[in-house]
Amino acid sequence: MAYVRTVKTSSGATAVQIVWSSRKGSRSIEHLGSAHDDVELAALKAAAAERLAAGQTELDLGISGHLEPGTLPILSSQMTSLWETLCVAYRALGFESAAKSDNVFRDLVLARIIEPTSKIDAERVLTEVGLSPASYATVKRRLPRYAKPGWRQALAAVSAAHAKARGGMFAQLCTDLPWTQHLSEVWRMTDPDERQASLALRDGEPKDIRSAVDWYRTHNRLHCGDATTMAADALAAYSADTALGRDALLVCDTTEMADALNQRLHQSRRDRDAPTVTAARGQKIGVGDLIITRRNDPTIDFHLSTPNAELLPPVRNGDRWWVAAVDSGTNRLAAERMTDGARAVFDGAYLCEHVNLGYAVTTHSAQGVTCDSTRAVPSDSASRSLFYVAVTRGRTNNNVYLYENAAESDAAPTEEGRHRPIRGSDGEAADLARAVLARDDRPVTAHQAAAVSPASSLPSIVVNLLEAHRANVSRWRDEHSLWRDVADRFTVDMSQARSMRLSRTRERDHGLEL
C-alpha cells in the first residue's frame, strides 16, 4: 500500500515522498519536493494526498458546510470491532503466549495487518485505531529481543502446530507452490535402506509400500498378537534397550495404554517411599523419572545454571526431560532437557496439566521426537499417518507390535486365571501392516476432490476455477524455473570470479603487473 513519508535532508529541509511499493528491501519512491517551513510542508503533503487519490472521484453526500472540497481530516477513529477480532485471532493462533504477552510486538503485528507500512508509521495506524501506541524509541529497544533465535523459533513452533491441524490446505499449498521444500531423504535413521523404506510408508505407491513392508518383515521389525501380549513384549524390549544404555521410547495408540506402561516403569524404578509430585492425569513423578512436556510455553524461563540459555529453544510440546529434584510440599520439580541440557522448574497449572511421565507416549505426542530405539504398539485399526509416525522415531531400531482388537476377546485365560498370550507369525504381522497402510486418513481439499471428479459432474463455475488453478500453477512453475536458471547462472559466475581471484593471488606477482 502506498503512503506518504517525510525525510530530513542534509541541508535541514524536509523532503516529502510517496512510497509506492516496498518489496524484498527495495522501494519505489517518488520525490515531490523539499519544504523549508511549515507552510511549504503542508502544501507538499496536500499535493501528495492528491497524487495518491488520482483517478478517484469524490462522493457528494449533499452536506453543505464550511469545509473546503478535498480530503476530510481524520479527527478520531475507533475500530473497536476490527481490533478486538484481530486480538482474538492473535491469541487463538498462540502468538500471545509465544511472545510472552508482549503488547508492543502484538501492536506492531496487527498494525501492519490493518495497513502494511513501516515500523515508524505503525504509530500512526495505531493512533487511528484509537490506541495509545508505544514510542518509536521503545520499539527500537525491543527489536534486538525480537531478532533472537529463541523468539523466532517460538513463533515458528505455534505456526507449525496450527498448520498441522489444517493439513489438507497446507498440503495443497505444498503441492502447488514450486518453491516448497519436499522431504526427499530421511537422516534420522542410520540404515540407508530403512530411510528409503520409511519414505515409502509416508508417500509411496502400493508397489513401494509392499517392498517397504517386506523390508520390515525380513529385518524382524513386525510382530502381532493380542493387546496385552504386545504391550508386555514391547515393555520387555524397552527395558532391554535401556539396560544397554539406549535412549528408548514406547509409542502407544491410546492414552490408557501409555498411562499403564508409564505407571509400571515408574514403580519399578522408584522406591515406594521416595517423595513425588503430582502431574497431569494424577501421575506421580519422582527424581530420576523421564517426563515429557505437552504444550509450548515460552514464558517458562530456564534456570540460571543453563549454559547459553538465550540461544536455546523454549519449552516445547514433545520435549523430554530427566527429573533432577522434586518438592512435594510445593508440588514442583526441576528437570533437565535430554537434547540440549536446558534446565527448568515446572510447577502450578503447567505441571498439573501439561507434564506427563515420558517413558511411553501416544503416537500424537511422539511427533517430532527422536531417540535411539522405538517400540511402537499400534492397533490394527490405526491409520497410515499414525503408523508412519510410530515406526520412524528411532535412529537404529524401530519395532512394531501390532495388536488385533479381535484377538483380545479370543484370548482365553489359563486354568490359573492368568492371561494366555497370543502371538501371530511375521507373515500375519505383514498382512496387518499392509491393511493399516491402506487406510489413508490424510485430509483432502475441495481442489483435490474436484480434480479427480468427471468434469461433466461439476458445475461450470467449479470447472472454470479448476482451469484457472491449473493455469496459475503452470505459470508459477515456469516463472520459478526461469528464476532458478538465473540464480544458478549467478552462482556459477560468482564461483568462477572467486576462482579467478584465487588463481591471481597464487601468482608470484600477486596479480600485479610487475
C-alpha positions as CSV (number, residue, x, y, z in Angstrom):
1,M,0.0,0.0,0.0
2,A,1.3,3.4,-1.0
3,Y,1.9,6.0,1.7
4,V,3.5,9.5,2.2
5,R,6.6,9.9,4.2
6,T,8.8,12.8,5.2
7,V,12.6,12.7,5.4
8,K,15.1,15.2,6.8
9,T,17.7,16.2,4.3
10,S,21.3,17.1,4.9
11,S,20.5,20.8,4.3
12,G,17.9,20.8,7.1
13,A,14.9,20.8,4.8
14,T,12.1,18.2,4.9
15,A,11.6,16.1,1.8
16,V,8.1,14.8,1.1
17,Q,8.0,11.5,-0.8
18,I,5.4,8.9,-1.9
19,V,6.5,5.2,-1.3
20,W,4.5,3.3,-3.9
21,S,5.8,-0.2,-3.1
22,S,8.3,-1.9,-0.9
23,R,9.4,-5.5,-1.6
24,K,12.4,-7.5,-0.5
25,G,14.3,-4.5,0.7
26,S,13.8,-2.3,-2.4
27,R,11.3,0.5,-2.7
28,S,9.7,2.5,-5.5
29,I,9.8,6.1,-4.2
30,E,8.5,9.3,-5.9
31,H,10.1,12.6,-4.6
32,L,7.7,15.5,-4.6
33,G,9.9,18.2,-3.2
34,S,11.6,19.7,-0.1
35,A,10.0,22.1,2.3
36,H,11.8,24.7,4.3
37,D,8.9,25.8,6.6
38,D,5.5,24.6,7.8
39,V,3.6,26.3,5.0
40,E,5.6,24.6,2.3
41,L,5.4,21.3,4.1
42,A,1.6,21.5,4.4
43,A,1.4,22.3,0.6
44,L,3.6,19.3,-0.3
45,K,1.6,17.0,1.9
46,A,-1.6,18.2,0.3
47,A,-0.1,17.6,-3.2
48,A,1.0,14.1,-2.1
49,A,-2.6,13.3,-0.9
50,E,-4.0,14.5,-4.3
51,R,-1.4,12.4,-6.1
52,L,-2.4,9.3,-4.1
53,A,-6.1,10.0,-4.8
54,A,-5.5,10.5,-8.5
55,G,-8.4,9.0,-10.5
56,Q,-10.7,8.7,-7.6
57,T,-13.9,10.9,-7.6
58,E,-15.4,12.4,-4.5
59,L,-18.8,11.1,-3.3
60,D,-21.2,14.0,-3.0
61,L,-23.1,13.4,0.3
62,G,-25.2,16.6,-0.1
63,I,-23.7,18.1,3.1
64,S,-23.1,21.8,3.0
65,G,-20.7,23.4,5.4
66,H,-17.6,25.4,5.9
67,L,-15.2,22.6,4.8
68,E,-13.4,23.1,1.5
69,P,-13.6,20.3,-1.1
70,G,-10.9,17.7,-0.7
71,T,-9.9,15.0,1.7
72,L,-11.7,15.2,5.1
73,P,-9.4,15.3,8.1
74,I,-9.4,12.3,10.5
75,L,-10.3,13.7,13.9
76,S,-10.8,10.4,15.7
77,S,-11.3,6.7,14.9
78,Q,-12.5,3.8,17.0
79,M,-12.0,0.5,15.1
80,T,-13.1,-1.5,18.2
81,S,-14.6,-4.5,16.5
82,L,-11.8,-4.8,14.0
83,W,-9.1,-4.6,16.7
84,E,-10.9,-7.0,19.1
85,T,-11.3,-9.5,16.3
86,L,-7.6,-9.3,15.4
87,C,-6.6,-9.7,19.0
88,V,-8.8,-12.8,19.4
89,A,-7.2,-14.4,16.3
90,Y,-3.7,-13.4,17.6
91,R,-4.4,-15.3,20.8
92,A,-6.1,-18.2,19.2
93,L,-3.1,-18.8,17.0
94,G,-0.9,-19.0,20.1
95,F,1.2,-15.9,19.3
96,E,0.3,-14.1,22.6
97,S,1.9,-16.9,24.7
98,A,4.8,-17.3,22.2
99,A,5.5,-13.6,22.5
100,K,5.2,-13.7,26.3
101,S,2.3,-11.2,26.3
102,D,4.5,-8.5,24.7
103,N,1.9,-5.9,23.7
104,V,4.4,-3.8,21.7
105,F,5.1,-6.8,19.5
106,R,1.4,-7.6,19.2
107,D,0.6,-4.0,18.2
108,L,3.3,-4.0,15.5
109,V,2.0,-7.2,14.0
110,L,-1.7,-6.2,14.0
111,A,-1.0,-2.6,12.8
112,R,0.8,-4.0,9.7
113,I,-2.2,-6.3,9.0
114,I,-4.5,-3.3,9.1
115,E,-2.1,-1.3,6.9
116,P,1.2,-2.7,5.5
117,T,3.6,0.1,6.4
118,S,6.8,0.8,8.1
119,K,7.5,0.3,11.8
120,I,7.7,4.0,12.4
121,D,4.4,4.6,10.6
122,A,2.7,1.9,12.6
123,E,2.4,4.5,15.4
124,R,0.0,6.5,13.1
125,V,-2.1,3.4,12.3
126,L,-2.4,2.5,15.9
127,T,-3.5,6.1,16.8
128,E,-6.1,5.9,14.1
129,V,-7.4,2.7,15.6
130,G,-7.9,4.5,18.9
131,L,-4.9,3.2,20.9
132,S,-2.0,4.8,22.6
133,P,1.0,3.2,20.9
134,A,4.4,2.8,22.3
135,S,7.0,5.3,21.2
136,Y,9.4,4.5,18.4
137,A,12.3,4.6,20.9
138,T,10.6,1.8,22.8
139,V,10.1,-0.2,19.6
140,K,13.8,0.2,18.7
141,R,14.8,-1.0,22.2
142,R,12.6,-4.2,21.7
143,L,13.8,-5.1,18.2
144,P,17.0,-6.9,19.4
145,R,14.8,-9.1,21.5
146,Y,12.6,-9.9,18.6
147,A,15.6,-10.8,16.4
148,K,16.8,-13.5,18.8
149,P,16.6,-17.2,17.5
150,G,14.5,-18.3,20.5
151,W,11.9,-15.6,19.8
152,R,11.6,-16.7,16.1
153,Q,11.6,-20.4,17.0
154,A,8.7,-19.9,19.5
155,L,6.6,-18.1,16.8
156,A,7.5,-20.7,14.2
157,A,6.5,-23.5,16.6
158,V,3.0,-22.2,17.2
159,S,2.6,-21.5,13.4
160,A,3.7,-25.1,12.6
161,A,1.3,-26.5,15.2
162,H,-1.6,-24.6,13.6
163,A,-0.6,-25.6,10.1
164,K,-0.6,-29.3,11.2
165,A,-4.2,-29.0,12.4
166,R,-5.2,-27.9,8.9
167,G,-3.0,-30.3,6.9
168,G,-5.3,-30.5,3.9
169,M,-4.9,-27.0,2.7
170,F,-1.3,-26.9,3.9
171,A,-0.5,-30.0,1.8
172,Q,-2.3,-28.4,-1.1
173,L,-0.1,-25.4,-1.0
174,C,3.0,-27.5,-0.7
175,T,1.9,-29.4,-3.9
176,D,1.1,-26.2,-5.9
177,L,3.9,-23.9,-5.0
178,P,7.1,-24.9,-6.9
179,W,9.5,-23.4,-4.3
180,T,8.2,-25.6,-1.5
181,Q,10.7,-27.9,0.2
182,H,9.8,-31.6,0.0
183,L,11.1,-34.5,2.1
184,S,13.3,-36.4,-0.3
185,E,15.6,-38.2,2.2
186,V,15.4,-39.1,5.8
187,W,18.5,-38.6,8.0
188,R,17.1,-39.8,11.4
189,M,17.8,-43.5,10.7
190,T,21.3,-44.7,10.4
191,D,20.4,-47.5,8.0
192,P,20.1,-46.2,4.4
193,D,17.7,-49.0,3.5
194,E,15.4,-48.1,6.4
195,R,15.4,-44.5,5.3
196,Q,14.0,-45.5,1.9
197,A,11.5,-47.9,3.4
198,S,10.2,-45.1,5.7
199,L,9.7,-42.8,2.8
200,A,7.7,-45.4,1.0
201,L,5.5,-45.8,4.1
202,R,4.9,-42.0,4.1
203,D,4.2,-41.2,0.4
204,G,4.8,-44.3,-1.6
205,E,2.6,-46.0,-4.2
206,P,1.2,-49.6,-3.4
207,K,4.2,-51.3,-5.0
208,D,6.6,-49.2,-2.9
209,I,4.6,-49.9,0.2
210,R,4.7,-53.7,-0.4
211,S,8.5,-53.5,-0.7
212,A,8.8,-51.4,2.4
213,V,6.7,-53.9,4.5
214,D,8.8,-56.8,3.2
215,W,11.9,-54.9,4.4
216,Y,10.5,-54.5,7.9
217,R,9.4,-58.1,7.9
218,T,12.8,-59.6,6.8
219,H,14.5,-57.5,9.4
220,N,12.3,-58.8,12.2
221,R,10.6,-55.5,12.9
222,L,7.0,-56.6,12.7
223,H,5.2,-58.5,15.4
224,C,1.5,-59.1,16.1
225,G,-0.8,-60.6,18.7
226,D,-3.4,-59.6,21.4
227,A,-3.1,-56.2,23.1
228,T,-1.8,-57.5,26.5
229,T,0.9,-59.7,24.9
230,M,2.1,-57.0,22.5
231,A,2.3,-54.4,25.3
232,A,4.2,-56.8,27.5
233,D,6.6,-57.7,24.7
234,A,7.2,-54.1,23.9
235,L,7.8,-53.3,27.6
236,A,10.4,-56.1,27.9
237,A,12.2,-55.0,24.7
238,Y,12.2,-51.4,26.0
239,S,13.7,-52.5,29.4
240,A,16.4,-54.4,27.5
241,D,17.2,-51.3,25.4
242,T,17.6,-49.0,28.4
243,A,19.7,-51.6,30.2
244,L,22.2,-51.3,27.3
245,G,22.2,-47.5,27.7
246,R,20.0,-46.7,24.7
247,D,17.6,-43.8,24.6
248,A,14.4,-45.8,24.1
249,L,10.8,-44.8,23.6
250,L,7.4,-46.7,23.9
251,V,4.8,-45.4,21.5
252,C,1.1,-46.4,22.1
253,D,-2.1,-45.6,20.2
254,T,-4.2,-44.9,23.3
255,T,-3.7,-42.8,26.4
256,E,-4.8,-45.7,28.6
257,M,-2.0,-48.0,27.4
258,A,0.6,-45.3,27.7
259,D,-0.5,-44.5,31.3
260,A,-0.4,-48.1,32.3
261,L,3.1,-48.6,30.9
262,N,4.3,-45.4,32.4
263,Q,3.0,-46.4,35.8
264,R,4.7,-49.8,35.7
265,L,8.0,-48.3,34.7
266,H,7.7,-45.5,37.4
267,Q,7.0,-48.1,40.1
268,S,9.8,-50.4,39.0
269,R,12.4,-47.7,39.1
270,R,11.5,-45.7,42.3
271,D,11.5,-46.6,46.0
272,R,7.9,-46.8,47.3
273,D,8.6,-44.2,50.0
274,A,10.6,-41.8,47.7
275,P,9.0,-38.3,47.5
276,T,6.9,-37.5,44.5
277,V,4.8,-34.7,42.9
278,T,1.5,-34.9,41.1
279,A,1.4,-34.1,37.4
280,A,-1.2,-34.3,34.7
281,R,-3.9,-37.1,35.0
282,G,-2.8,-37.6,38.6
283,Q,0.5,-39.3,37.6
284,K,3.2,-39.5,40.4
285,I,6.7,-38.3,39.4
286,G,9.9,-38.7,41.3
287,V,13.6,-38.0,41.0
288,G,15.1,-39.9,38.1
289,D,11.8,-40.2,36.2
290,L,11.6,-39.4,32.5
291,I,8.9,-36.8,31.7
292,I,7.5,-35.1,28.6
293,T,6.1,-31.6,28.3
294,R,2.8,-31.4,26.3
295,R,2.5,-27.7,25.5
296,N,4.6,-24.9,24.0
297,D,5.3,-22.3,26.7
298,P,8.0,-19.7,26.0
299,T,7.1,-17.9,29.3
300,I,8.9,-20.6,31.3
301,D,12.4,-19.3,31.9
302,F,15.4,-21.6,32.1
303,H,17.4,-21.9,35.3
304,L,20.4,-19.6,35.7
305,S,22.7,-22.7,35.6
306,T,21.7,-23.4,31.9
307,P,24.6,-22.5,29.6
308,N,23.7,-20.3,26.6
309,A,20.1,-20.2,27.7
310,E,19.2,-17.3,25.4
311,L,20.2,-19.3,22.4
312,L,18.1,-22.4,23.2
313,P,14.6,-23.1,22.0
314,P,11.8,-22.6,24.6
315,V,9.8,-25.3,26.4
316,R,8.0,-27.1,23.6
317,N,5.4,-29.8,23.2
318,G,7.2,-33.2,22.9
319,D,10.4,-32.2,24.8
320,R,11.6,-35.0,27.1
321,W,13.4,-34.3,30.4
322,W,15.1,-36.1,33.3
323,V,13.8,-35.1,36.7
324,A,16.6,-33.8,38.9
325,A,14.7,-32.8,42.0
326,V,11.1,-32.7,43.4
327,D,9.5,-30.6,46.2
328,S,6.4,-32.4,47.5
329,G,5.4,-29.6,49.7
330,T,5.0,-27.0,46.9
331,N,4.4,-29.6,44.2
332,R,7.1,-28.6,41.8
333,L,10.0,-30.3,40.1
334,A,13.3,-29.4,38.4
335,A,14.3,-31.1,35.2
336,E,17.0,-31.2,32.5
337,R,16.1,-31.5,28.8
338,M,17.6,-34.5,27.2
339,T,18.5,-32.9,23.9
340,D,20.4,-29.8,25.0
341,G,20.8,-29.8,28.8
342,A,18.3,-26.9,29.3
343,R,17.2,-26.8,33.0
344,A,13.7,-25.6,34.0
345,V,11.3,-25.7,37.0
346,F,7.8,-26.9,36.4
347,D,5.0,-26.1,38.9
348,G,1.5,-24.8,39.2
349,A,-1.0,-25.3,36.4
350,Y,1.6,-26.2,33.8
351,L,2.8,-29.2,35.9
352,C,-0.7,-30.3,36.7
353,E,-2.0,-30.0,33.1
354,H,0.9,-30.4,30.7
355,V,3.6,-32.6,32.2
356,N,3.4,-36.5,32.0
357,L,5.7,-39.4,32.5
358,G,7.6,-39.8,29.3
359,Y,8.6,-43.5,29.1
360,A,5.6,-44.2,27.0
361,V,3.8,-41.6,24.8
362,T,0.9,-41.6,22.4
363,T,1.5,-41.5,18.7
364,H,0.4,-37.9,18.5
365,S,2.8,-36.9,21.3
366,A,5.7,-38.7,19.5
367,Q,5.7,-36.4,16.5
368,G,9.0,-34.6,16.4
369,V,10.7,-36.9,18.9
370,T,14.0,-38.6,18.0
371,C,15.5,-41.5,20.1
372,D,17.8,-44.5,19.6
373,S,15.1,-47.2,19.7
374,T,11.4,-47.2,19.3
375,R,8.9,-49.9,20.4
376,A,5.5,-49.0,18.9
377,V,2.2,-50.7,19.9
378,P,-0.5,-49.6,17.4
379,S,-3.8,-51.4,16.9
380,D,-4.9,-53.0,13.6
381,S,-7.4,-50.0,13.2
382,A,-4.6,-47.4,13.1
383,S,-4.2,-45.1,10.1
384,R,-1.3,-44.8,7.7
385,S,-0.1,-41.4,9.0
386,L,-0.1,-42.6,12.6
387,F,1.7,-45.9,11.7
388,Y,4.4,-43.8,9.9
389,V,5.0,-41.7,12.9
390,A,5.2,-44.7,15.2
391,V,7.8,-46.5,13.2
392,T,10.1,-43.6,12.3
393,R,11.2,-42.2,15.7
394,G,14.3,-44.3,16.3
395,R,17.8,-43.9,14.8
396,T,18.9,-47.5,15.0
397,N,15.8,-49.6,15.7
398,N,12.1,-49.3,15.1
399,N,9.9,-52.3,16.0
400,V,6.2,-52.5,15.6
401,Y,3.9,-54.7,17.9
402,L,0.6,-54.7,16.1
403,Y,-2.3,-55.9,18.2
404,E,-5.6,-57.1,16.9
405,N,-8.7,-56.0,18.7
406,A,-10.5,-59.2,17.9
407,A,-7.6,-61.3,19.3
408,E,-8.0,-59.8,22.8
409,S,-11.5,-61.3,23.1
410,D,-10.3,-64.7,21.8
411,A,-7.5,-64.9,24.4
412,A,-9.0,-67.4,26.9
413,P,-7.3,-67.3,30.4
414,T,-5.3,-70.3,31.7
415,E,-6.6,-72.6,34.4
416,E,-4.9,-70.5,37.0
417,G,-6.8,-67.4,35.6
418,R,-3.7,-65.8,34.1
419,H,-3.7,-64.2,30.7
420,R,-2.9,-66.6,27.8
421,P,-0.6,-64.9,25.3
422,I,-1.5,-64.9,21.6
423,R,1.3,-64.2,19.1
424,G,1.0,-64.3,15.3
425,S,3.6,-65.0,12.6
426,D,5.7,-62.4,10.8
427,G,3.5,-63.1,7.7
428,E,0.4,-62.2,9.6
429,A,2.1,-59.1,11.0
430,A,3.0,-58.0,7.5
431,D,-0.6,-58.5,6.3
432,L,-1.9,-56.4,9.2
433,A,0.7,-53.7,8.4
434,R,-0.4,-53.6,4.7
435,A,-4.0,-53.2,5.8
436,V,-3.2,-50.3,8.1
437,L,-1.1,-48.6,5.4
438,A,-4.1,-48.8,3.0
439,R,-6.1,-46.8,5.5
440,D,-5.1,-43.2,4.4
441,D,-6.8,-40.6,6.5
442,R,-5.0,-37.5,5.3
443,P,-7.4,-34.6,4.7
444,V,-8.5,-33.9,1.1
445,T,-9.2,-30.3,0.0
446,A,-12.0,-29.3,-2.3
447,H,-9.5,-28.7,-5.1
448,Q,-8.2,-32.3,-4.8
449,A,-11.7,-33.8,-4.7
450,A,-12.9,-31.8,-7.7
451,A,-9.7,-32.6,-9.7
452,V,-10.4,-36.4,-9.7
453,S,-14.1,-35.9,-10.4
454,P,-15.5,-36.1,-14.0
455,A,-15.8,-32.6,-15.4
456,S,-19.4,-33.4,-16.6
457,S,-20.5,-33.9,-13.0
458,L,-19.2,-30.5,-11.8
459,P,-20.9,-27.1,-12.0
460,S,-19.4,-24.8,-14.7
461,I,-18.1,-22.4,-12.1
462,V,-16.1,-25.2,-10.4
463,V,-14.7,-26.3,-13.8
464,N,-13.6,-22.7,-14.6
465,L,-12.0,-22.4,-11.2
466,L,-10.1,-25.7,-11.7
467,E,-8.8,-24.4,-15.1
468,A,-7.7,-21.1,-13.6
469,H,-6.0,-23.0,-10.8
470,R,-4.1,-25.3,-13.3
471,A,-3.1,-22.2,-15.3
472,N,-1.8,-20.4,-12.2
473,V,0.2,-23.5,-11.1
474,S,1.7,-23.8,-14.5
475,R,2.7,-20.1,-14.6
476,W,4.2,-20.3,-11.1
477,R,6.3,-23.3,-12.1
478,D,7.5,-21.6,-15.3
479,E,8.4,-18.4,-13.5
480,H,10.2,-20.3,-10.8
481,S,12.1,-22.3,-13.4
482,L,13.3,-19.1,-15.0
483,W,14.3,-17.7,-11.6
484,R,16.2,-20.8,-10.8
485,D,18.1,-20.6,-14.1
486,V,19.1,-17.0,-13.4
487,A,20.1,-17.9,-9.8
488,D,22.1,-20.9,-11.0
489,R,24.0,-18.8,-13.6
490,F,24.7,-16.2,-11.0
491,T,26.1,-18.8,-8.7
492,V,28.3,-20.2,-11.4
493,D,29.5,-16.7,-12.3
494,M,30.3,-15.9,-8.7
495,S,32.2,-19.2,-8.3
496,Q,34.2,-18.5,-11.5
497,A,35.0,-15.0,-10.3
498,R,36.3,-16.3,-7.0
499,S,38.4,-18.9,-8.7
500,M,40.0,-16.3,-10.9
501,R,40.8,-14.1,-7.9
502,L,42.3,-17.0,-6.1
503,S,44.4,-18.0,-9.1
504,R,45.7,-14.5,-9.5
505,T,46.8,-14.2,-5.8
506,R,48.7,-17.5,-6.2
507,E,51.0,-16.0,-8.9
508,R,54.4,-14.6,-7.9
509,D,53.4,-11.0,-8.5
510,H,50.1,-11.4,-6.6
511,G,48.1,-10.2,-9.6
512,L,50.1,-7.0,-10.1
513,E,51.8,-6.3,-13.4
514,L,55.4,-6.1,-12.5
